[in-house]
Every structure is written in C-alpha cells, then in structure tokens.
Amino acid sequence: MSASSKLPPFDPADPLGIDDLLDAEDLAIRETVRTWAADRVLPHVAEWYEKGELPDIRELARELGSIGALGMSLEGYGCAGASAVQYGLACLELEAADSGIRSLVSVQGSLAMYAIHRFGSEEQKQRWLPGMAAGEIIGCFGLTEPDHGSDPGAMRTHAKTDGGDWVLNGRKMWITNGSVAGVAVVWAQTDDGIRGFVVPTDAPGFSAPEIKHKWSLRASVTSELILDDVRLPADAVLPEVVGLKGPLSCLSHARYGIVWGSMGAARASFEAAVEYAKTREQFGKPIGGFQLTQAKLADMAVELHKGILLAYHLGRRMDAGRLRPEQVSFGKLNNVREAIEICRTARTILGANGISLEYPVMRHATNLESVLTYEGTVEMHQLVLGKALTGLDAFR
C-alpha cells in the first residue's frame, strides 16, 4: 500500500488539519457555542444590525451563562474553568455570528469579571462573580475616555476620599454593555495612582446614555459612562492592584479573545465567498472555476488558517502560563488586519451582492473596523512589537 493511500482526505473546511490538535472536550465546547449561535443569533442578526439594536440582551446573556460562556476561563464562583484554547474557540464561533455578540462576552468575562477575579477582594468576588457568570448581572469596563484612548495614563476621571468614602467624577466613552450593566469596573486617578472601582450602576450620580448612529458594531450596546459625584464605600476599590498594570492586564486578556474572534468573522466571510463562487455563473460557468477567483480563495484560505493556527499557539502558551503581552499584540495585529482583508476580498467575489445584508460579508467587514481600533489600535501594537524588537521606546 502506498504512503499516499494512508493519508486522510483533504478537508476544505480544515485544510491544515488543525482539528487534530483539539481534544474531545475542545470540540464539544466549540460545537455547543456554534449551535447556540446558529439558533439564537444568525436568524436575527442582520435585522438587529440594520436596526442598530441588540434586543433581548439580558436574555441572551442568561443563555450564554447557561452554556458556560461568561468568564469561562476563570476558576470558581460559578465560572466554567475552561482552558484558554477552549475560550478562544468560543470567541471564534461567537464572532463568526457577529462581533457584537463576541464583544458582549469579552467585556463581561475578560474585562469586568477578570478584573474582579484577579484584583478584587473575596467579598467583591462573592458578591458579583456568580451572578455575572450566570448572566444575571451584566458588567462593563470603564477605561477609555472622550479625550484619552490609547493613552490611558492621562485619564481625567478621578476618585477622591471623603471621610470613609470614595467620590468618583469623570466620563468614559465607547463602553460596551454600559447602558444595560448592573456593575461597572471603572478606572480612575487617585492620590496613590490609578485604581479600579467596582461601581453598582444604580449608584446615585451614575448614568450610561447609549451611543447611537454607529455604522459598526450595530448589534451591540455601546454607551458613555457619566460619573457625577458618585459616592462609594471604602471597600469599592479593587484592593490588589495600583497603577496601569491593572487595566492593561485586563486588556491583554481581552485581546487574546480577539485573536480568535477575528478569525470567526473572517471564516464566515470566506465561507460565504466559497459558496457564492460555486453557484454564481458568469460566462457559462461558476465564477469559482476561473483562475482569478481561485487565486483569491486560495490566498484567503492561507491567511485564515494561518491566523487560526497562530491563535491556537498563543492559547497553548496561555494555558502553560508562558504567554507574553507582546505575543498577544502580535496576534491581535496580524489576525484583525488579515481578517479585514479577507472580508474585503470576499466582498469582491460577491460583487454587488457583497454589500447586501442577505450575506454576512459587509456586516463583518464594518464590525472589524471597530475591532481593529479597540483593545489597542494597529499603531499601538506596532509600537509594542517595535519596542520589543529593538529595545527602544517610541511611544513618547
């Protein structure tokens, strides 16, 4: 028997055989999230996107909690304790449905819950994390400000002590989940440095008007946070961190999910292009039979599966406790940039139909324009890698 006859068949959906690297539990978690997204998101998301709303967000959050998708890589307090790779696979499947749904999960688990889990007191963890893991409480993460995005150290939001209390004043901008959150993790300047605060959103002086007129992440709740003399007890501060290390470590955790999630948006657009190319006829045959179209599909497949392989590699490093922030920047920079290019190329294959919400391509492309910017712009990740490669700081 020849060696070639023993080879497994080529799988167009998994051309590199990456699934062979996944165990049964990995595959089961992926299938659970994929099935949920197919049932609960895909039939409705084009309409949500067109209307610029995410109805039933609280019910969606509870359902995501019921399948263990909220704070899924955290241990205890009702969290699933899944591996980093398993969390990444979930992010990929959620963003294959829509970036807004993955953002809901990322902000809940990788930002708000992660901050409380890593830096909070035991009392804070017990009070908030079980309800957040179940999706009964939605969280948000207040770092970016109207005038300070990539330079969080210059934030103007401040917290002052008054007797035994803290009093917070300031504004945060572009906050996912803000208008529906029950709790906000807010970062502020204090006399001791930047500190994080766990803020119940029913606190007097707290408001979160929703941001409208977005042309990206339309199936997502995005808000401004306004803190006007919000008075909190002394134990509202996260006790285990002072300085930018706190919010930046949370961002690194969220960026890791984006490394995977962006490939979900790319995969959905690529699959739409492949199916369209096999059925759309021009000049007497399907356009997938023309060399130029096949060249586009081949290039898209190469970048898509390279990106998934990179995400898997970073996940294994995270599970081993060896993932550096610079490596997360590497993944975020590459995968989001390539995902956008895949969506744009898919749009050319679909021609005029590529701009229609009957297909997912333009929706994913416009969503990725936001993903490209949040959790660190292209320029910031380039400078992170530039500093790591040269030892020279070009940020200032």
C-alpha positions in Angstrom: 0.0 0.0 0.0 1.4 3.4 -1.0 2.0 6.0 1.6 -0.4 8.4 -0.1 -3.3 5.9 0.3 -3.0 6.2 4.1 -3.4 9.9 4.1 -6.7 11.4 5.3 -8.8 13.2 2.7 -8.3 16.9 2.2 -10.8 18.9 4.2 -11.6 22.3 2.6 -13.0 23.4 6.0 -9.8 22.5 7.8 -7.0 22.4 5.2 -4.2 22.3 7.8 -5.8 19.6 9.9 -5.9 21.9 12.9 -8.8 20.0 14.4 -6.4 17.1 15.0 -4.8 19.3 17.7 -8.1 19.6 19.6 -9.3 17.1 22.1 -12.9 15.8 22.5 -13.7 18.4 25.2 -12.4 21.2 22.9 -14.6 20.0 20.1 -17.6 19.6 22.3 -17.4 23.2 23.6 -16.9 24.5 20.1 -20.0 22.6 18.9 -22.1 23.9 21.8 -21.2 27.5 21.1 -21.6 27.1 17.3 -25.0 25.5 17.8 -26.2 28.3 20.2 -25.0 31.0 17.8 -26.7 29.3 14.8 -30.0 29.0 16.7 -30.1 32.3 18.6 -28.1 34.8 16.6 -27.7 34.0 12.9 -31.5 34.0 12.1 -31.9 37.6 13.5 -28.5 39.3 13.4 -28.9 41.0 10.0 -32.2 42.6 11.3 -30.5 43.6 14.6 -27.6 45.1 12.6 -29.9 47.0 10.2 -32.0 48.5 13.1 -28.9 49.2 15.2 -30.0 47.4 18.3 -29.5 44.2 20.3 -32.9 43.3 21.7 -33.3 40.8 24.5 -29.6 41.3 25.5 -30.4 40.2 29.1 -32.0 37.0 27.9 -29.0 36.4 25.6 -26.7 37.0 28.5 -28.5 34.4 30.6 -28.4 31.9 27.8 -24.6 32.5 27.4 -24.3 32.0 31.1 -26.2 28.7 30.9 -23.7 27.3 28.4 -20.7 28.5 30.4 -19.5 31.2 28.0 -19.3 34.0 30.5 -15.9 34.2 32.4 -15.4 30.7 31.1 -11.6 30.7 31.6 -11.9 31.8 35.2 -11.9 29.4 38.2 -14.6 29.2 40.8 -17.6 31.4 41.6 -19.7 29.6 39.1 -17.2 30.0 36.2 -16.5 27.1 33.9 -12.7 27.0 34.4 -12.2 26.2 30.7 -8.8 26.3 29.1 -7.6 29.3 27.1 -7.9 27.4 23.9 -11.5 26.5 24.7 -12.3 30.1 25.5 -10.7 31.1 22.2 -12.7 28.5 20.2 -15.9 30.0 21.8 -14.8 33.5 20.8 -14.3 32.3 17.2 -17.7 30.8 17.0 -19.4 33.8 18.6 -17.7 36.3 16.2 -18.5 34.1 13.2 -22.1 35.1 14.1 -21.3 38.7 14.9 -18.6 40.8 16.5 -21.2 42.4 18.8 -22.0 39.1 20.4 -18.4 38.3 21.0 -17.9 41.8 22.4 -20.7 41.2 24.9 -18.9 38.0 26.1 -15.4 39.5 26.0 -16.3 42.6 28.0 -18.3 40.5 30.5 -15.7 37.8 31.1 -12.3 39.1 30.0 -12.6 42.6 31.3 -15.2 43.1 34.0 -15.2 39.6 35.6 -11.5 39.2 35.1 -10.7 42.4 36.9 -12.8 41.4 39.9 -11.5 37.9 39.8 -7.8 38.9 39.7 -7.7 42.1 41.7 -10.9 42.1 43.8 -11.4 41.2 47.4 -13.1 37.9 48.4 -16.2 39.9 49.3 -16.3 41.5 45.9 -15.8 38.2 44.1 -18.6 36.6 46.1 -21.0 39.5 45.6 -20.6 39.9 41.8 -19.0 36.9 40.0 -21.6 34.2 40.5 -24.4 36.4 39.1 -22.1 37.6 36.2 -21.2 34.0 35.3 -24.8 33.1 35.1 -25.6 36.2 33.0 -28.0 37.5 35.6 -25.7 40.6 36.1 -24.2 42.3 33.1 -20.9 44.1 33.6 -19.0 46.8 31.7 -15.4 48.1 31.9 -14.7 51.9 32.0 -11.3 52.8 30.9 -11.4 54.8 27.6 -12.3 58.5 27.9 -13.6 61.0 25.3 -10.1 62.6 25.1 -7.9 59.7 26.1 -8.0 56.3 24.3 -4.5 54.9 23.6 -3.0 56.9 26.5 -5.0 55.7 29.5 -2.4 57.1 31.9 -3.7 60.6 31.1 -7.3 59.8 32.1 -9.2 62.6 33.8 -11.6 60.5 35.8 -10.6 60.8 39.4 -11.6 59.4 42.8 -11.1 61.4 46.0 -11.5 60.2 49.6 -14.2 61.9 51.6 -14.4 60.6 55.2 -14.6 56.9 54.8 -16.0 57.0 51.2 -14.7 57.5 47.7 -16.2 60.1 45.4 -15.8 59.5 41.7 -16.1 62.1 38.9 -15.5 61.7 35.2 -16.6 60.3 31.9 -15.9 57.1 30.0 -16.6 56.6 26.3 -17.3 53.7 23.9 -18.2 51.3 26.7 -19.8 48.0 25.6 -22.7 46.9 27.7 -22.7 50.2 29.6 -26.5 51.0 29.4 -27.6 47.5 30.4 -24.9 46.8 33.0 -25.6 46.2 36.7 -22.0 46.7 37.6 -19.2 48.8 36.1 -15.4 48.4 36.7 -14.2 52.0 36.5 -10.6 53.1 36.5 -9.7 56.4 38.0 -6.8 58.6 39.1 -6.3 58.7 42.9 -3.7 60.3 45.1 -2.0 56.9 45.1 -2.1 56.3 41.4 -4.7 54.6 39.1 -7.1 52.4 40.9 -10.1 50.3 39.9 -13.5 50.6 41.4 -16.5 48.3 41.4 -19.5 50.6 40.8 -23.1 49.4 41.1 -24.8 51.2 38.2 -27.8 52.2 40.4 -25.5 54.3 42.5 -26.7 58.0 42.6 -24.7 60.1 40.1 -24.0 57.2 37.7 -25.6 57.3 34.2 -24.9 55.5 31.0 -26.5 57.1 27.9 -26.4 54.8 24.9 -24.3 55.9 21.9 -26.4 55.9 18.7 -25.6 56.5 15.0 -22.9 53.8 14.8 -22.0 52.2 11.4 -20.0 49.4 13.1 -20.9 47.0 15.9 -24.5 48.0 15.4 -25.8 44.8 17.0 -24.1 45.8 20.3 -24.9 48.1 23.2 -22.3 50.9 23.3 -22.5 53.7 25.9 -20.9 56.7 27.6 -20.5 56.4 31.4 -21.0 59.6 33.4 -19.9 59.8 37.0 -21.1 62.8 38.8 -20.1 62.8 42.5 -20.7 59.0 42.7 -20.2 58.1 46.3 -18.9 54.6 47.1 -17.9 52.9 50.3 -14.2 52.4 51.0 -14.4 48.7 50.1 -15.5 49.5 46.5 -11.9 49.8 45.4 -10.1 46.8 43.9 -7.5 46.1 46.6 -4.9 44.1 44.8 -3.6 46.5 42.2 -2.4 50.1 41.8 -1.3 51.6 38.5 -1.8 50.9 34.8 -0.8 47.2 35.4 -4.4 46.6 36.4 -6.3 47.8 33.3 -3.6 46.7 30.9 -3.5 43.2 32.1 -7.3 43.0 31.7 -6.9 44.4 28.1 -4.3 41.7 27.3 -6.7 39.0 28.3 -9.5 40.5 26.2 -7.1 41.0 23.2 -6.3 37.3 23.3 -10.0 36.6 22.7 -10.0 39.0 19.7 -7.1 37.0 18.2 -9.5 34.1 17.9 -12.7 36.1 17.4 -11.5 38.0 14.4 -10.8 34.7 12.6 -14.5 33.8 13.2 -15.6 36.9 11.2 -13.0 36.0 8.5 -14.2 32.4 8.4 -17.9 33.4 7.9 -17.0 35.8 5.1 -14.7 33.2 3.5 -17.3 30.5 3.6 -19.9 32.9 2.1 -17.4 33.6 -0.8 -16.7 30.0 -1.4 -20.4 29.1 -1.6 -21.2 32.0 -3.8 -18.3 31.2 -6.2 -19.5 27.7 -6.6 -23.1 28.7 -7.6 -22.8 32.2 -9.3 -22.4 31.7 -13.0 -20.8 34.1 -15.4 -19.6 33.4 -19.0 -21.2 30.0 -18.9 -19.7 28.5 -15.7 -19.5 29.2 -11.9 -17.1 32.0 -11.2 -15.2 29.6 -8.8 -13.9 27.9 -11.9 -12.0 31.0 -13.0 -8.3 31.4 -12.1 -8.6 34.8 -10.6 -11.4 33.8 -8.3 -9.5 30.6 -7.2 -6.4 32.7 -6.5 -8.4 35.0 -4.2 -9.9 32.0 -2.4 -6.5 30.3 -2.0 -5.0 33.5 -0.6 -7.9 33.9 1.8 -7.7 30.3 3.0 -4.0 30.6 3.6 -4.4 33.7 5.8 -7.5 32.4 7.6 -5.9 29.2 8.7 -2.5 30.7 9.5 -4.4 33.0 11.8 -6.3 30.2 13.5 -3.0 28.3 13.9 -1.5 31.4 15.4 -4.4 31.8 17.8 -4.1 28.1 18.8 -0.4 28.5 19.5 -1.0 31.6 21.7 -3.7 29.7 23.5 -1.4 26.8 24.4 1.1 29.4 25.6 -1.5 31.0 27.8 -2.5 27.6 29.2 1.1 27.0 30.0 1.5 30.4 31.7 4.0 31.5 29.1 2.1 34.0 27.0 3.7 37.5 27.0 1.7 40.7 26.2 4.0 41.3 23.2 2.8 37.9 21.8 -0.8 38.9 22.3 -0.1 42.2 20.4 1.5 40.0 17.6 -1.7 38.0 17.3 -4.1 40.9 17.5 -2.2 43.0 15.0 -1.9 40.1 12.5 -5.3 38.5 12.8 -7.5 41.5 12.8 -5.6 43.1 9.9 -5.9 39.8 7.9 -9.5 39.3 8.8 -10.4 42.7 7.3 -8.5 41.9 4.1 -10.3 38.5 3.9 -13.7 40.3 4.3 -12.8 42.9 1.6 -11.7 40.2 -0.8 -14.8 38.2 -0.1 -16.9 41.3 -1.0 -15.2 41.4 -4.4 -16.1 37.8 -5.1 -19.7 38.5 -4.2 -19.7 41.6 -6.4 -22.7 43.9 -5.8 -24.3 41.2 -3.6 -21.4 41.7 -1.2 -22.9 44.9 0.2 -26.2 43.3 0.9 -27.2 42.1 4.4 -28.5 39.0 2.7 -24.9 38.0 3.1 -22.7 38.5 6.2 -19.6 39.9 4.5 -20.2 43.7 4.7 -21.5 43.4 8.3 -18.4 41.6 9.3 -16.1 44.0 7.4 -17.6 47.0 9.1 -17.6 45.4 12.5 -13.9 44.6 12.1 -13.2 48.3 11.6 -14.1 48.7 15.3 -12.2 45.6 16.3 -9.2 47.0 14.6 -9.3 50.0 16.9 -10.5 48.8 20.3 -8.2 46.9 22.7 -5.3 48.7 21.2 -5.0 50.3 17.7 -2.8 49.0 15.0 -0.3 51.7 15.7 -0.1 50.8 19.4 0.6 47.1 18.7 3.1 48.0 16.1 5.0 50.1 18.7 4.7 47.4 21.3 6.4 45.0 18.9 8.8 47.6 17.7 10.0 48.3 21.3 10.3 44.5 21.9 12.3 44.0 18.8 14.7 47.0 19.2 14.7 47.7 22.9 13.9 51.4 22.1 10.7 53.1 23.3 9.0 55.0 20.5 5.8 55.8 22.4 6.9 59.2 23.5 
